[in-house]
Amino acid sequence: MNVIMTNFNLESRKTSRTKNWEGLSEIDQAIRDNRLMEYRVKKSWADPWGRKLSIAVLLLFLIFVGFVVYWDLIKG
């Protein structure tokens, strides 16, 4: 059987094993520092859609709390 293994095949195997996941390095550092929730909040707030969704959820929650307090004062 004549199989020729080129240097390219050897190099591609080495580089695939030592591949650095740069996108996950920040999350990994956040986990090590035990600040994953802070990381998620900052990333969500930096995203315009995430910011709008956070404001909408907080606004709905405040409206609900206001309604419950108002209804309790009227009925109570």
PDB file of N, H, CA, C and O in Angstrom:
ATOM      1  N   MET A   1       0.847  -1.168   0.000  1.00  0.00           N
ATOM      2  CA  MET A   1       0.000   0.000   0.000  1.00  0.00           C
ATOM      3  C   MET A   1       0.894   1.232   0.000  1.00  0.00           C
ATOM      4  O   MET A   1       1.758   1.381   0.864  1.00  0.00           O
ATOM      5  N   ASN A   2       0.690   2.085  -0.939  1.00  0.00           N
ATOM      6  H   ASN A   2      -0.013   1.964  -1.640  1.00  0.00           H
ATOM      7  CA  ASN A   2       1.506   3.289  -1.069  1.00  0.00           C
ATOM      8  C   ASN A   2       0.726   4.490  -0.567  1.00  0.00           C
ATOM      9  O   ASN A   2      -0.117   5.040  -1.277  1.00  0.00           O
ATOM     10  N   VAL A   3       1.013   4.887   0.655  1.00  0.00           N
ATOM     11  H   VAL A   3       1.697   4.440   1.231  1.00  0.00           H
ATOM     12  CA  VAL A   3       0.354   6.041   1.235  1.00  0.00           C
ATOM     13  C   VAL A   3       1.421   7.088   1.515  1.00  0.00           C
ATOM     14  O   VAL A   3       2.409   6.829   2.202  1.00  0.00           O
ATOM     15  N   ILE A   4       1.199   8.254   0.976  1.00  0.00           N
ATOM     16  H   ILE A   4       0.396   8.464   0.418  1.00  0.00           H
ATOM     17  CA  ILE A   4       2.150   9.342   1.181  1.00  0.00           C
ATOM     18  C   ILE A   4       1.528  10.318   2.166  1.00  0.00           C
ATOM     19  O   ILE A   4       0.458  10.873   1.916  1.00  0.00           O
ATOM     20  N   MET A   5       2.195  10.520   3.266  1.00  0.00           N
ATOM     21  H   MET A   5       3.065  10.070   3.469  1.00  0.00           H
ATOM     22  CA  MET A   5       1.725  11.476   4.255  1.00  0.00           C
ATOM     23  C   MET A   5       2.575  12.723   4.126  1.00  0.00           C
ATOM     24  O   MET A   5       3.775  12.708   4.399  1.00  0.00           O
ATOM     25  N   THR A   6       1.951  13.770   3.718  1.00  0.00           N
ATOM     26  H   THR A   6       0.976  13.782   3.496  1.00  0.00           H
ATOM     27  CA  THR A   6       2.701  15.005   3.531  1.00  0.00           C
ATOM     28  C   THR A   6       2.842  15.747   4.849  1.00  0.00           C
ATOM     29  O   THR A   6       2.180  15.429   5.837  1.00  0.00           O
ATOM     30  N   ASN A   7       3.702  16.725   4.841  1.00  0.00           N
ATOM     31  H   ASN A   7       4.240  16.983   4.038  1.00  0.00           H
ATOM     32  CA  ASN A   7       3.913  17.561   6.023  1.00  0.00           C
ATOM     33  C   ASN A   7       2.648  18.355   6.348  1.00  0.00           C
ATOM     34  O   ASN A   7       2.400  18.678   7.509  1.00  0.00           O
ATOM     35  N   PHE A   8       1.859  18.667   5.341  1.00  0.00           N
ATOM     36  H   PHE A   8       2.060  18.405   4.397  1.00  0.00           H
ATOM     37  CA  PHE A   8       0.619  19.409   5.541  1.00  0.00           C
ATOM     38  C   PHE A   8      -0.327  18.642   6.456  1.00  0.00           C
ATOM     39  O   PHE A   8      -0.950  19.230   7.339  1.00  0.00           O
ATOM     40  N   ASN A   9      -0.436  17.345   6.250  1.00  0.00           N
ATOM     41  H   ASN A   9       0.071  16.867   5.532  1.00  0.00           H
ATOM     42  CA  ASN A   9      -1.323  16.530   7.087  1.00  0.00           C
ATOM     43  C   ASN A   9      -0.868  16.526   8.538  1.00  0.00           C
ATOM     44  O   ASN A   9      -1.700  16.562   9.445  1.00  0.00           O
ATOM     45  N   LEU A  10       0.428  16.482   8.770  1.00  0.00           N
ATOM     46  H   LEU A  10       1.104  16.452   8.033  1.00  0.00           H
ATOM     47  CA  LEU A  10       0.944  16.488  10.128  1.00  0.00           C
ATOM     48  C   LEU A  10       0.701  17.838  10.800  1.00  0.00           C
ATOM     49  O   LEU A  10       0.331  17.895  11.973  1.00  0.00           O
ATOM     50  N   GLU A  11       0.908  18.915  10.059  1.00  0.00           N
ATOM     51  H   GLU A  11       1.208  18.868   9.106  1.00  0.00           H
ATOM     52  CA  GLU A  11       0.717  20.251  10.627  1.00  0.00           C
ATOM     53  C   GLU A  11      -0.755  20.526  10.919  1.00  0.00           C
ATOM     54  O   GLU A  11      -1.078  21.159  11.924  1.00  0.00           O
ATOM     55  N   SER A  12      -1.637  20.062  10.062  1.00  0.00           N
ATOM     56  H   SER A  12      -1.375  19.548   9.245  1.00  0.00           H
ATOM     57  CA  SER A  12      -3.061  20.327  10.286  1.00  0.00           C
ATOM     58  C   SER A  12      -3.552  19.604  11.539  1.00  0.00           C
ATOM     59  O   SER A  12      -4.427  20.114  12.239  1.00  0.00           O
ATOM     60  N   ARG A  13      -3.003  18.422  11.832  1.00  0.00           N
ATOM     61  H   ARG A  13      -2.292  18.008  11.263  1.00  0.00           H
ATOM     62  CA  ARG A  13      -3.394  17.722  13.045  1.00  0.00           C
ATOM     63  C   ARG A  13      -2.900  18.447  14.281  1.00  0.00           C
ATOM     64  O   ARG A  13      -3.613  18.527  15.281  1.00  0.00           O
ATOM     65  N   LYS A  14      -1.700  18.971  14.222  1.00  0.00           N
ATOM     66  H   LYS A  14      -1.121  18.906  13.410  1.00  0.00           H
ATOM     67  CA  LYS A  14      -1.138  19.679  15.370  1.00  0.00           C
ATOM     68  C   LYS A  14      -1.901  20.967  15.646  1.00  0.00           C
ATOM     69  O   LYS A  14      -2.182  21.288  16.800  1.00  0.00           O
ATOM     70  N   THR A  15      -2.231  21.693  14.612  1.00  0.00           N
ATOM     71  H   THR A  15      -2.002  21.432  13.674  1.00  0.00           H
ATOM     72  CA  THR A  15      -2.930  22.965  14.813  1.00  0.00           C
ATOM     73  C   THR A  15      -4.358  22.754  15.278  1.00  0.00           C
ATOM     74  O   THR A  15      -4.893  23.593  16.003  1.00  0.00           O
ATOM     75  N   SER A  16      -4.989  21.664  14.884  1.00  0.00           N
ATOM     76  H   SER A  16      -4.554  20.982  14.295  1.00  0.00           H
ATOM     77  CA  SER A  16      -6.369  21.441  15.325  1.00  0.00           C
ATOM     78  C   SER A  16      -6.428  21.092  16.808  1.00  0.00           C
ATOM     79  O   SER A  16      -7.430  21.365  17.468  1.00  0.00           O
ATOM     80  N   ARG A  17      -5.370  20.495  17.333  1.00  0.00           N
ATOM     81  H   ARG A  17      -4.556  20.273  16.797  1.00  0.00           H
ATOM     82  CA  ARG A  17      -5.357  20.156  18.750  1.00  0.00           C
ATOM     83  C   ARG A  17      -5.076  21.370  19.620  1.00  0.00           C
ATOM     84  O   ARG A  17      -5.583  21.465  20.737  1.00  0.00           O
ATOM     85  N   THR A  18      -4.286  22.279  19.126  1.00  0.00           N
ATOM     86  H   THR A  18      -3.874  22.201  18.219  1.00  0.00           H
ATOM     87  CA  THR A  18      -3.921  23.453  19.915  1.00  0.00           C
ATOM     88  C   THR A  18      -4.748  24.670  19.538  1.00  0.00           C
ATOM     89  O   THR A  18      -4.319  25.802  19.763  1.00  0.00           O
ATOM     90  N   LYS A  19      -5.893  24.460  18.984  1.00  0.00           N
ATOM     91  H   LYS A  19      -6.241  23.540  18.801  1.00  0.00           H
ATOM     92  CA  LYS A  19      -6.745  25.559  18.546  1.00  0.00           C
ATOM     93  C   LYS A  19      -7.202  26.379  19.751  1.00  0.00           C
ATOM     94  O   LYS A  19      -7.714  25.821  20.722  1.00  0.00           O
ATOM     95  N   ASN A  20      -7.026  27.660  19.695  1.00  0.00           N
ATOM     96  H   ASN A  20      -6.610  28.113  18.906  1.00  0.00           H
ATOM     97  CA  ASN A  20      -7.399  28.543  20.798  1.00  0.00           C
ATOM     98  C   ASN A  20      -8.790  29.099  20.516  1.00  0.00           C
ATOM     99  O   ASN A  20      -9.010  29.751  19.495  1.00  0.00           O
ATOM    100  N   TRP A  21      -9.714  28.842  21.411  1.00  0.00           N
ATOM    101  H   TRP A  21      -9.536  28.312  22.240  1.00  0.00           H
ATOM    102  CA  TRP A  21     -11.072  29.344  21.269  1.00  0.00           C
ATOM    103  C   TRP A  21     -11.119  30.752  21.855  1.00  0.00           C
ATOM    104  O   TRP A  21     -11.465  30.938  23.021  1.00  0.00           O
ATOM    105  N   GLU A  22     -10.770  31.729  21.042  1.00  0.00           N
ATOM    106  H   GLU A  22     -10.489  31.578  20.095  1.00  0.00           H
ATOM    107  CA  GLU A  22     -10.676  33.104  21.527  1.00  0.00           C
ATOM    108  C   GLU A  22     -12.029  33.653  21.957  1.00  0.00           C
ATOM    109  O   GLU A  22     -12.097  34.461  22.884  1.00  0.00           O
ATOM    110  N   GLY A  23     -13.090  33.238  21.313  1.00  0.00           N
ATOM    111  H   GLY A  23     -13.035  32.582  20.560  1.00  0.00           H
ATOM    112  CA  GLY A  23     -14.414  33.725  21.677  1.00  0.00           C
ATOM    113  C   GLY A  23     -14.874  33.244  23.039  1.00  0.00           C
ATOM    114  O   GLY A  23     -15.693  33.896  23.687  1.00  0.00           O
ATOM    115  N   LEU A  24     -14.353  32.107  23.477  1.00  0.00           N
ATOM    116  H   LEU A  24     -13.688  31.577  22.951  1.00  0.00           H
ATOM    117  CA  LEU A  24     -14.769  31.554  24.755  1.00  0.00           C
ATOM    118  C   LEU A  24     -13.806  31.896  25.889  1.00  0.00           C
ATOM    119  O   LEU A  24     -14.074  31.582  27.049  1.00  0.00           O
ATOM    120  N   SER A  25     -12.694  32.534  25.560  1.00  0.00           N
ATOM    121  H   SER A  25     -12.476  32.789  24.618  1.00  0.00           H
ATOM    122  CA  SER A  25     -11.697  32.826  26.600  1.00  0.00           C
ATOM    123  C   SER A  25     -12.240  33.821  27.627  1.00  0.00           C
ATOM    124  O   SER A  25     -11.928  33.715  28.813  1.00  0.00           O
ATOM    125  N   GLU A  26     -13.047  34.782  27.184  1.00  0.00           N
ATOM    126  H   GLU A  26     -13.301  34.868  26.220  1.00  0.00           H
ATOM    127  CA  GLU A  26     -13.605  35.759  28.119  1.00  0.00           C
ATOM    128  C   GLU A  26     -14.613  35.100  29.065  1.00  0.00           C
ATOM    129  O   GLU A  26     -14.662  35.426  30.251  1.00  0.00           O
ATOM    130  N   ILE A  27     -15.410  34.176  28.539  1.00  0.00           N
ATOM    131  H   ILE A  27     -15.370  33.911  27.575  1.00  0.00           H
ATOM    132  CA  ILE A  27     -16.365  33.458  29.377  1.00  0.00           C
ATOM    133  C   ILE A  27     -15.633  32.562  30.362  1.00  0.00           C
ATOM    134  O   ILE A  27     -16.022  32.447  31.524  1.00  0.00           O
ATOM    135  N   ASP A  28     -14.568  31.929  29.884  1.00  0.00           N
ATOM    136  H   ASP A  28     -14.252  32.022  28.940  1.00  0.00           H
ATOM    137  CA  ASP A  28     -13.776  31.077  30.762  1.00  0.00           C
ATOM    138  C   ASP A  28     -13.164  31.883  31.901  1.00  0.00           C
ATOM    139  O   ASP A  28     -13.136  31.429  33.045  1.00  0.00           O
ATOM    140  N   GLN A  29     -12.678  33.069  31.587  1.00  0.00           N
ATOM    141  H   GLN A  29     -12.701  33.437  30.658  1.00  0.00           H
ATOM    142  CA  GLN A  29     -12.111  33.937  32.627  1.00  0.00           C
ATOM    143  C   GLN A  29     -13.201  34.376  33.603  1.00  0.00           C
ATOM    144  O   GLN A  29     -12.945  34.472  34.803  1.00  0.00           O
ATOM    145  N   ALA A  30     -14.404  34.642  33.112  1.00  0.00           N
ATOM    146  H   ALA A  30     -14.611  34.564  32.137  1.00  0.00           H
ATOM    147  CA  ALA A  30     -15.510  35.042  33.984  1.00  0.00           C
ATOM    148  C   ALA A  30     -15.898  33.910  34.927  1.00  0.00           C
ATOM    149  O   ALA A  30     -16.214  34.152  36.092  1.00  0.00           O
ATOM    150  N   ILE A  31     -15.875  32.683  34.432  1.00  0.00           N
ATOM    151  H   ILE A  31     -15.619  32.486  33.486  1.00  0.00           H
ATOM    152  CA  ILE A  31     -16.191  31.544  35.286  1.00  0.00           C
ATOM    153  C   ILE A  31     -15.126  31.386  36.357  1.00  0.00           C
ATOM    154  O   ILE A  31     -15.442  31.116  37.516  1.00  0.00           O
ATOM    155  N   ARG A  32     -13.852  31.555  35.971  1.00  0.00           N
ATOM    156  H   ARG A  32     -13.595  31.775  35.030  1.00  0.00           H
ATOM    157  CA  ARG A  32     -12.777  31.427  36.953  1.00  0.00           C
ATOM    158  C   ARG A  32     -12.872  32.501  38.024  1.00  0.00           C
ATOM    159  O   ARG A  32     -12.563  32.250  39.189  1.00  0.00           O
ATOM    160  N   ASP A  33     -13.294  33.683  37.641  1.00  0.00           N
ATOM    161  H   ASP A  33     -13.546  33.887  36.695  1.00  0.00           H
ATOM    162  CA  ASP A  33     -13.419  34.776  38.602  1.00  0.00           C
ATOM    163  C   ASP A  33     -14.764  34.772  39.312  1.00  0.00           C
ATOM    164  O   ASP A  33     -15.020  35.635  40.151  1.00  0.00           O
ATOM    165  N   ASN A  34     -15.628  33.815  38.990  1.00  0.00           N
ATOM    166  H   ASN A  34     -15.421  33.113  38.308  1.00  0.00           H
ATOM    167  CA  ASN A  34     -16.954  33.675  39.599  1.00  0.00           C
ATOM    168  C   ASN A  34     -17.792  34.936  39.382  1.00  0.00           C
ATOM    169  O   ASN A  34     -18.443  35.429  40.303  1.00  0.00           O
ATOM    170  N   ARG A  35     -17.767  35.436  38.184  1.00  0.00           N
ATOM    171  H   ARG A  35     -17.238  35.035  37.436  1.00  0.00           H
ATOM    172  CA  ARG A  35     -18.541  36.631  37.861  1.00  0.00           C
ATOM    173  C   ARG A  35     -19.308  36.438  36.557  1.00  0.00           C
ATOM    174  O   ARG A  35     -19.392  37.357  35.743  1.00  0.00           O
ATOM    175  N   LEU A  36     -19.860  35.260  36.359  1.00  0.00           N
ATOM    176  H   LEU A  36     -19.791  34.513  37.020  1.00  0.00           H
ATOM    177  CA  LEU A  36     -20.556  34.945  35.120  1.00  0.00           C
ATOM    178  C   LEU A  36     -21.836  35.762  34.969  1.00  0.00           C
ATOM    179  O   LEU A  36     -22.164  36.187  33.861  1.00  0.00           O
ATOM    180  N   MET A  37     -22.557  35.986  36.054  1.00  0.00           N
ATOM    181  H   MET A  37     -22.291  35.640  36.953  1.00  0.00           H
ATOM    182  CA  MET A  37     -23.797  36.765  35.971  1.00  0.00           C
ATOM    183  C   MET A  37     -23.503  38.197  35.572  1.00  0.00           C
ATOM    184  O   MET A  37     -24.231  38.781  34.770  1.00  0.00           O
ATOM    185  N   GLU A  38     -22.445  38.769  36.124  1.00  0.00           N
ATOM    186  H   GLU A  38     -21.853  38.294  36.777  1.00  0.00           H
ATOM    187  CA  GLU A  38     -22.059  40.132  35.760  1.00  0.00           C
ATOM    188  C   GLU A  38     -21.710  40.197  34.278  1.00  0.00           C
ATOM    189  O   GLU A  38     -22.063  41.164  33.603  1.00  0.00           O
ATOM    190  N   TYR A  39     -21.026  39.184  33.765  1.00  0.00           N
ATOM    191  H   TYR A  39     -20.739  38.399  34.313  1.00  0.00           H
ATOM    192  CA  TYR A  39     -20.665  39.124  32.351  1.00  0.00           C
ATOM    193  C   TYR A  39     -21.920  39.083  31.486  1.00  0.00           C
ATOM    194  O   TYR A  39     -22.006  39.789  30.481  1.00  0.00           O
ATOM    195  N   ARG A  40     -22.889  38.262  31.870  1.00  0.00           N
ATOM    196  H   ARG A  40     -22.819  37.688  32.686  1.00  0.00           H
ATOM    197  CA  ARG A  40     -24.115  38.148  31.082  1.00  0.00           C
ATOM    198  C   ARG A  40     -24.900  39.458  31.068  1.00  0.00           C
ATOM    199  O   ARG A  40     -25.425  39.858  30.029  1.00  0.00           O
ATOM    200  N   VAL A  41     -24.978  40.119  32.211  1.00  0.00           N
ATOM    201  H   VAL A  41     -24.552  39.793  33.055  1.00  0.00           H
ATOM    202  CA  VAL A  41     -25.720  41.380  32.285  1.00  0.00           C
ATOM    203  C   VAL A  41     -25.043  42.438  31.438  1.00  0.00           C
ATOM    204  O   VAL A  41     -25.713  43.172  30.710  1.00  0.00           O
ATOM    205  N   LYS A  42     -23.724  42.528  31.522  1.00  0.00           N
ATOM    206  H   LYS A  42     -23.180  41.932  32.114  1.00  0.00           H
ATOM    207  CA  LYS A  42     -23.006  43.533  30.722  1.00  0.00           C
ATOM    208  C   LYS A  42     -23.150  43.270  29.231  1.00  0.00           C
ATOM    209  O   LYS A  42     -23.343  44.208  28.456  1.00  0.00           O
ATOM    210  N   LYS A  43     -23.057  42.002  28.812  1.00  0.00           N
ATOM    211  H   LYS A  43     -22.900  41.240  29.441  1.00  0.00           H
ATOM    212  CA  LYS A  43     -23.209  41.673  27.399  1.00  0.00           C
ATOM    213  C   LYS A  43     -24.632  41.955  26.926  1.00  0.00           C
ATOM    214  O   LYS A  43     -24.831  42.437  25.811  1.00  0.00           O
ATOM    215  N   SER A  44     -25.617  41.659  27.763  1.00  0.00           N
ATOM    216  H   SER A  44     -25.456  41.268  28.669  1.00  0.00           H
ATOM    217  CA  SER A  44     -27.004  41.908  27.387  1.00  0.00           C
ATOM    218  C   SER A  44     -27.277  43.401  27.289  1.00  0.00           C
ATOM    219  O   SER A  44     -27.983  43.846  26.384  1.00  0.00           O
ATOM    220  N   TRP A  45     -26.726  44.170  28.209  1.00  0.00           N
ATOM    221  H   TRP A  45     -26.153  43.808  28.944  1.00  0.00           H
ATOM    222  CA  TRP A  45     -26.957  45.605  28.197  1.00  0.00           C
ATOM    223  C   TRP A  45     -26.246  46.274  27.029  1.00  0.00           C
ATOM    224  O   TRP A  45     -26.700  47.309  26.543  1.00  0.00           O
ATOM    225  N   ALA A  46     -25.140  45.700  26.571  1.00  0.00           N
ATOM    226  H   ALA A  46     -24.770  44.858  26.966  1.00  0.00           H
ATOM    227  CA  ALA A  46     -24.408  46.267  25.437  1.00  0.00           C
ATOM    228  C   ALA A  46     -25.153  46.050  24.127  1.00  0.00           C
ATOM    229  O   ALA A  46     -24.983  46.824  23.185  1.00  0.00           O
ATOM    230  N   ASP A  47     -25.971  45.011  24.054  1.00  0.00           N
ATOM    231  H   ASP A  47     -26.109  44.382  24.819  1.00  0.00           H
ATOM    232  CA  ASP A  47     -26.745  44.714  22.855  1.00  0.00           C
ATOM    233  C   ASP A  47     -28.002  45.575  22.843  1.00  0.00           C
ATOM    234  O   ASP A  47     -28.740  45.583  23.829  1.00  0.00           O
ATOM    235  N   PRO A  48     -28.271  46.305  21.753  1.00  0.00           N
ATOM    236  CA  PRO A  48     -29.467  47.174  21.724  1.00  0.00           C
ATOM    237  C   PRO A  48     -30.773  46.408  21.927  1.00  0.00           C
ATOM    238  O   PRO A  48     -31.653  46.882  22.645  1.00  0.00           O
ATOM    239  N   TRP A  49     -30.916  45.243  21.317  1.00  0.00           N
ATOM    240  H   TRP A  49     -30.201  44.858  20.733  1.00  0.00           H
ATOM    241  CA  TRP A  49     -32.149  44.466  21.498  1.00  0.00           C
ATOM    242  C   TRP A  49     -32.248  43.932  22.914  1.00  0.00           C
ATOM    243  O   TRP A  49     -33.333  43.896  23.494  1.00  0.00           O
ATOM    244  N   GLY A  50     -31.123  43.520  23.470  1.00  0.00           N
ATOM    245  H   GLY A  50     -30.241  43.549  22.998  1.00  0.00           H
ATOM    246  CA  GLY A  50     -31.125  43.039  24.848  1.00  0.00           C
ATOM    247  C   GLY A  50     -31.495  44.135  25.828  1.00  0.00           C
ATOM    248  O   GLY A  50     -32.208  43.894  26.802  1.00  0.00           O
ATOM    249  N   ARG A  51     -31.004  45.351  25.566  1.00  0.00           N
ATOM    250  H   ARG A  51     -30.424  45.546  24.774  1.00  0.00           H
ATOM    251  CA  ARG A  51     -31.330  46.488  26.423  1.00  0.00           C
ATOM    252  C   ARG A  51     -32.813  46.801  26.352  1.00  0.00           C
ATOM    253  O   ARG A  51     -33.449  47.036  27.379  1.00  0.00           O
ATOM    254  N   LYS A  52     -33.374  46.806  25.140  1.00  0.00           N
ATOM    255  H   LYS A  52     -32.858  46.615  24.305  1.00  0.00           H
ATOM    256  CA  LYS A  52     -34.807  47.094  24.988  1.00  0.00           C
ATOM    257  C   LYS A  52     -35.661  46.021  25.654  1.00  0.00           C
ATOM    258  O   LYS A  52     -36.678  46.328  26.276  1.00  0.00           O
ATOM    259  N   LEU A  53     -35.248  44.771  25.524  1.00  0.00           N
ATOM    260  H   LEU A  53     -34.421  44.522  25.020  1.00  0.00           H
ATOM    261  CA  LEU A  53     -35.985  43.691  26.159  1.00  0.00           C
ATOM    262  C   LEU A  53     -35.898  43.785  27.680  1.00  0.00           C
ATOM    263  O   LEU A  53     -36.890  43.555  28.371  1.00  0.00           O
ATOM    264  N   SER A  54     -34.734  44.118  28.199  1.00  0.00           N
ATOM    265  H   SER A  54     -33.928  44.305  27.637  1.00  0.00           H
ATOM    266  CA  SER A  54     -34.579  44.265  29.654  1.00  0.00           C
ATOM    267  C   SER A  54     -35.449  45.392  30.189  1.00  0.00           C
ATOM    268  O   SER A  54     -36.087  45.245  31.232  1.00  0.00           O
ATOM    269  N   ILE A  55     -35.478  46.513  29.486  1.00  0.00           N
ATOM    270  H   ILE A  55     -34.960  46.633  28.639  1.00  0.00           H
ATOM    271  CA  ILE A  55     -36.302  47.648  29.908  1.00  0.00           C
ATOM    272  C   ILE A  55     -37.779  47.278  29.842  1.00  0.00           C
ATOM    273  O   ILE A  55     -38.547  47.634  30.735  1.00  0.00           O
ATOM    274  N   ALA A  56     -38.185  46.562  28.785  1.00  0.00           N
ATOM    275  H   ALA A  56     -37.561  46.273  28.059  1.00  0.00           H
ATOM    276  CA  ALA A  56     -39.594  46.165  28.649  1.00  0.00           C
ATOM    277  C   ALA A  56     -40.012  45.216  29.766  1.00  0.00           C
ATOM    278  O   ALA A  56     -41.100  45.358  30.323  1.00  0.00           O
ATOM    279  N   VAL A  57     -39.166  44.260  30.095  1.00  0.00           N
ATOM    280  H   VAL A  57     -38.282  44.145  29.642  1.00  0.00           H
ATOM    281  CA  VAL A  57     -39.498  43.305  31.166  1.00  0.00           C
ATOM    282  C   VAL A  57     -39.573  44.023  32.502  1.00  0.00           C
ATOM    283  O   VAL A  57     -40.492  43.774  33.282  1.00  0.00           O
ATOM    284  N   LEU A  58     -38.627  44.906  32.780  1.00  0.00           N
ATOM    285  H   LEU A  58     -37.881  45.108  32.146  1.00  0.00           H
ATOM    286  CA  LEU A  58     -38.663  45.664  34.037  1.00  0.00           C
ATOM    287  C   LEU A  58     -39.892  46.564  34.116  1.00  0.00           C
ATOM    288  O   LEU A  58     -40.502  46.694  35.177  1.00  0.00           O
ATOM    289  N   LEU A  59     -40.254  47.185  32.995  1.00  0.00           N
ATOM    290  H   LEU A  59     -39.758  47.080  32.134  1.00  0.00           H
ATOM    291  CA  LEU A  59     -41.424  48.047  32.962  1.00  0.00           C
ATOM    292  C   LEU A  59     -42.706  47.242  33.209  1.00  0.00           C
ATOM    293  O   LEU A  59     -43.578  47.672  33.964  1.00  0.00           O
ATOM    294  N   LEU A  60     -42.813  46.073  32.569  1.00  0.00           N
ATOM    295  H   LEU A  60     -42.104  45.724  31.956  1.00  0.00           H
ATOM    296  CA  LEU A  60     -43.979  45.224  32.810  1.00  0.00           C
ATOM    297  C   LEU A  60     -44.041  44.756  34.261  1.00  0.00           C
ATOM    298  O   LEU A  60     -45.124  44.697  34.844  1.00  0.00           O
ATOM    299  N   PHE A  61     -42.909  44.427  34.842  1.00  0.00           N
ATOM    300  H   PHE A  61     -42.029  44.475  34.368  1.00  0.00           H
ATOM    301  CA  PHE A  61     -42.871  44.006  36.236  1.00  0.00           C
ATOM    302  C   PHE A  61     -43.303  45.144  37.157  1.00  0.00           C
ATOM    303  O   PHE A  61     -44.063  44.921  38.100  1.00  0.00           O
ATOM    304  N   LEU A  62     -42.826  46.362  36.894  1.00  0.00           N
ATOM    305  H   LEU A  62     -42.208  46.543  36.128  1.00  0.00           H
ATOM    306  CA  LEU A  62     -43.209  47.503  37.728  1.00  0.00           C
ATOM    307  C   LEU A  62     -44.690  47.826  37.586  1.00  0.00           C
ATOM    308  O   LEU A  62     -45.339  48.193  38.565  1.00  0.00           O
ATOM    309  N   ILE A  63     -45.234  47.694  36.374  1.00  0.00           N
ATOM    310  H   ILE A  63     -44.707  47.396  35.579  1.00  0.00           H
ATOM    311  CA  ILE A  63     -46.665  47.908  36.170  1.00  0.00           C
ATOM    312  C   ILE A  63     -47.464  46.863  36.943  1.00  0.00           C
ATOM    313  O   ILE A  63     -48.478  47.192  37.559  1.00  0.00           O
ATOM    314  N   PHE A  64     -47.021  45.619  36.915  1.00  0.00           N
ATOM    315  H   PHE A  64     -46.197  45.352  36.415  1.00  0.00           H
ATOM    316  CA  PHE A  64     -47.698  44.552  37.658  1.00  0.00           C
ATOM    317  C   PHE A  64     -47.651  44.815  39.162  1.00  0.00           C
ATOM    318  O   PHE A  64     -48.663  44.666  39.847  1.00  0.00           O
ATOM    319  N   VAL A  65     -46.496  45.202  39.678  1.00  0.00           N
ATOM    320  H   VAL A  65     -45.674  45.324  39.121  1.00  0.00           H
ATOM    321  CA  VAL A  65     -46.371  45.490  41.107  1.00  0.00           C
ATOM    322  C   VAL A  65     -47.250  46.684  41.481  1.00  0.00           C
ATOM    323  O   VAL A  65     -47.900  46.670  42.526  1.00  0.00           O
ATOM    324  N   GLY A  66     -47.274  47.705  40.642  1.00  0.00           N
ATOM    325  H   GLY A  66     -46.746  47.716  39.793  1.00  0.00           H
ATOM    326  CA  GLY A  66     -48.136  48.858  40.892  1.00  0.00           C
ATOM    327  C   GLY A  66     -49.604  48.477  40.896  1.00  0.00           C
ATOM    328  O   GLY A  66     -50.369  48.964  41.728  1.00  0.00           O
ATOM    329  N   PHE A  67     -50.005  47.611  39.975  1.00  0.00           N
ATOM    330  H   PHE A  67     -49.383  47.215  39.299  1.00  0.00           H
ATOM    331  CA  PHE A  67     -51.387  47.167  39.931  1.00  0.00           C
ATOM    332  C   PHE A  67     -51.754  46.368  41.186  1.00  0.00           C
ATOM    333  O   PHE A  67     -52.834  46.550  41.748  1.00  0.00           O
ATOM    334  N   VAL A  68     -50.853  45.488  41.617  1.00  0.00           N
ATOM    335  H   VAL A  68     -49.976  45.341  41.160  1.00  0.00           H
ATOM    336  CA  VAL A  68     -51.130  44.679  42.807  1.00  0.00           C
ATOM    337  C   VAL A  68     -51.254  45.572  44.034  1.00  0.00           C
ATOM    338  O   VAL A  68     -52.156  45.376  44.849  1.00  0.00           O
ATOM    339  N   VAL A  69     -50.368  46.545  44.178  1.00  0.00           N
ATOM    340  H   VAL A  69     -49.636  46.705  43.516  1.00  0.00           H
ATOM    341  CA  VAL A  69     -50.442  47.461  45.322  1.00  0.00           C
ATOM    342  C   VAL A  69     -51.715  48.286  45.249  1.00  0.00           C
ATOM    343  O   VAL A  69     -52.401  48.445  46.258  1.00  0.00           O
ATOM    344  N   TYR A  70     -52.040  48.807  44.088  1.00  0.00           N
ATOM    345  H   TYR A  70     -51.482  48.677  43.268  1.00  0.00           H
ATOM    346  CA  TYR A  70     -53.254  49.608  43.902  1.00  0.00           C
ATOM    347  C   TYR A  70     -54.499  48.774  44.200  1.00  0.00           C
ATOM    348  O   TYR A  70     -55.400  49.238  44.900  1.00  0.00           O
ATOM    349  N   TRP A  71     -54.559  47.554  43.678  1.00  0.00           N
ATOM    350  H   TRP A  71     -53.828  47.177  43.110  1.00  0.00           H
ATOM    351  CA  TRP A  71     -55.726  46.695  43.882  1.00  0.00           C
ATOM    352  C   TRP A  71     -55.855  46.296  45.358  1.00  0.00           C
ATOM    353  O   TRP A  71     -56.966  46.182  45.876  1.00  0.00           O
ATOM    354  N   ASP A  72     -54.743  46.090  46.019  1.00  0.00           N
ATOM    355  H   ASP A  72     -53.840  46.183  45.598  1.00  0.00           H
ATOM    356  CA  ASP A  72     -54.776  45.722  47.432  1.00  0.00           C
ATOM    357  C   ASP A  72     -55.261  46.904  48.277  1.00  0.00           C
ATOM    358  O   ASP A  72     -55.968  46.700  49.263  1.00  0.00           O
ATOM    359  N   LEU A  73     -54.896  48.128  47.909  1.00  0.00           N
ATOM    360  H   LEU A  73     -54.321  48.294  47.108  1.00  0.00           H
ATOM    361  CA  LEU A  73     -55.324  49.289  48.676  1.00  0.00           C
ATOM    362  C   LEU A  73     -56.826  49.564  48.470  1.00  0.00           C
ATOM    363  O   LEU A  73     -57.510  50.001  49.395  1.00  0.00           O
ATOM    364  N   ILE A  74     -57.326  49.310  47.269  1.00  0.00           N
ATOM    365  H   ILE A  74     -56.770  48.955  46.517  1.00  0.00           H
ATOM    366  CA  ILE A  74     -58.738  49.525  47.007  1.00  0.00           C
ATOM    367  C   ILE A  74     -59.577  48.445  47.692  1.00  0.00           C
ATOM    368  O   ILE A  74     -60.559  48.764  48.362  1.00  0.00           O
ATOM    369  N   LYS A  75     -59.211  47.201  47.536  1.00  0.00           N
ATOM    370  H   LYS A  75     -58.413  46.942  46.992  1.00  0.00           H
ATOM    371  CA  LYS A  75     -59.981  46.087  48.094  1.00  0.00           C
ATOM    372  C   LYS A  75     -59.694  45.866  49.586  1.00  0.00           C
ATOM    373  O   LYS A  75     -60.530  45.318  50.305  1.00  0.00           O
ATOM    374  N   GLY A  76     -58.513  46.294  50.046  1.00  0.00           N
ATOM    375  H   GLY A  76     -57.835  46.739  49.462  1.00  0.00           H
ATOM    376  CA  GLY A  76     -58.080  45.987  51.411  1.00  0.00           C
ATOM    377  C   GLY A  76     -58.690  46.863  52.407  1.00  0.00           C
ATOM    378  O   GLY A  76     -58.420  46.723  53.600  1.00  0.00           O
TER     379      GLY A  76
END
